[in-house]
């Protein structure tokens, strides 16, 4: 089985990684860890001094994501998985769908931020987009506290 797991620097993707690490998968399963860095839009009026700042920030963020992917690969290898890691620049939704297609993934695993209402509309939802457009199955892992909420309150 070929499993693609999407990671960002959020606790939600960490829960997805933990889920994949704990589950029993068919022998020989391979995990591809993918992280996408969405480039920041440069302001049209930015002067030459400000133009270099976004590139430096992008490089720093890329290094952080590469370290995140490397650490995830190590954790997955300790759990017995064959892994591959990729960090790409682009819209995370497009990057994940393209990798799933090119790698012929059997499953995409994503964490859910659990945004609803206006926050979801304004910020978008990678997991929702992937569920809707992926050509393979998608597993959305929710954090236990988020999954137990009802109407903004925890169930007792």
C-alpha positions in Angstrom: 0.0 0.0 0.0 1.3 3.5 -0.9 0.3 6.1 1.7 0.8 9.8 1.2 0.8 11.8 4.4 0.6 15.6 4.3 2.5 17.5 6.9 2.7 21.1 7.9 4.0 22.7 11.1 0.6 22.3 12.9 -0.3 19.9 15.7 -3.1 18.6 13.4 -0.6 17.1 11.0 1.4 15.7 14.0 -1.8 13.8 15.0 -2.1 12.4 11.4 1.6 11.3 11.6 0.9 9.6 15.0 -2.1 7.9 13.6 -0.2 6.5 10.6 2.6 5.3 12.9 0.2 3.5 15.3 -2.0 1.8 12.7 -1.3 -1.7 11.3 -0.9 -1.5 7.6 -0.4 -4.2 5.0 3.2 -5.6 4.9 5.4 -3.7 2.6 3.4 -0.4 2.9 5.4 2.7 1.9 4.8 6.2 3.2 5.5 9.3 1.2 5.7 12.3 3.5 4.9 15.5 1.7 5.0 19.1 2.8 4.1 22.1 0.7 5.3 25.6 1.2 3.0 28.2 -0.3 5.0 31.2 -1.4 4.1 34.6 0.0 2.8 37.1 -2.5 5.1 40.0 -2.9 3.6 43.5 -2.5 3.6 45.2 -5.9 5.0 48.4 -4.3 7.8 46.7 -2.4 11.1 48.4 -2.9 14.4 46.6 -3.7 15.3 46.4 0.0 12.0 44.7 0.9 12.1 42.4 -2.1 14.8 40.2 -0.6 12.9 39.7 2.7 10.2 37.3 1.3 12.9 35.1 -0.3 14.8 34.8 3.0 11.6 34.0 4.8 10.7 31.4 2.2 14.1 29.8 2.6 13.8 29.7 6.3 10.3 28.1 6.1 11.6 25.6 3.6 14.4 24.5 5.9 11.9 24.1 8.8 9.5 22.0 6.6 12.4 19.9 5.4 13.4 19.2 9.0 9.8 18.4 9.8 9.7 15.9 6.9 13.0 14.4 7.9 11.9 13.9 11.5 8.6 12.3 10.3 10.5 9.9 8.1 12.7 8.9 11.0 9.7 8.3 13.2 8.0 6.2 10.4 11.2 4.2 9.8 11.3 3.3 13.5 7.8 2.0 13.1 8.9 -0.2 10.2 7.9 1.8 7.2 9.8 2.4 4.0 9.6 6.2 3.5 10.3 9.0 1.1 10.1 12.7 1.9 9.4 15.7 -0.3 9.1 19.4 0.4 7.7 21.4 -2.5 6.8 25.0 -3.1 3.2 25.5 -4.2 -0.4 25.5 -3.1 -0.7 22.5 -0.7 -3.9 21.4 -2.3 -2.4 21.2 -5.7 0.9 19.7 -4.5 -0.9 16.9 -2.6 -3.2 16.0 -5.5 -0.3 16.0 -8.0 1.8 13.8 -5.8 -1.1 11.4 -5.2 -1.6 11.2 -8.9 2.1 10.8 -10.0 2.9 8.3 -7.2 -0.4 6.4 -7.7 -1.1 6.7 -4.0 -3.7 4.3 -2.5 -4.4 6.6 0.4 -3.8 10.3 1.4 -3.7 11.0 5.1 -4.3 14.6 6.3 -4.9 16.3 9.6 -7.9 18.5 10.1 -7.7 22.0 11.6 -11.4 21.7 12.4 -12.3 25.2 11.1 -15.9 25.9 10.4 -18.0 28.7 9.2 -16.4 31.9 8.1 -12.9 30.8 9.2 -13.1 27.8 6.7 -14.4 30.1 4.0 -11.7 32.7 4.5 -8.7 30.4 5.2 -9.7 27.5 2.9 -9.4 23.9 3.8 -6.7 21.7 2.4 -8.4 18.5 3.8 -11.8 19.4 2.3 -10.3 20.2 -1.1 -8.2 16.9 -1.1 -11.3 14.9 0.0 -13.3 16.4 -2.9 -10.7 16.1 -5.7 -8.4 13.2 -4.9 -8.6 10.2 -7.2 -7.8 7.8 -4.2 -9.2 7.4 -0.7 -8.5 10.1 1.8 -8.3 9.7 5.6 -8.9 12.9 7.6 -7.5 12.6 11.1 -9.0 14.8 13.7 -7.5 15.6 17.1 -9.4 13.8 19.9 -10.4 17.1 21.6 -11.7 18.5 18.3 -13.6 15.4 17.6 -15.3 15.5 21.0 -16.6 19.0 20.6 -20.3 19.6 20.1 -21.5 23.2 19.5 -18.2 24.5 20.8 -18.5 22.6 24.1 -16.8 19.4 25.1 -19.1 16.5 25.8 -19.0 15.0 29.3 
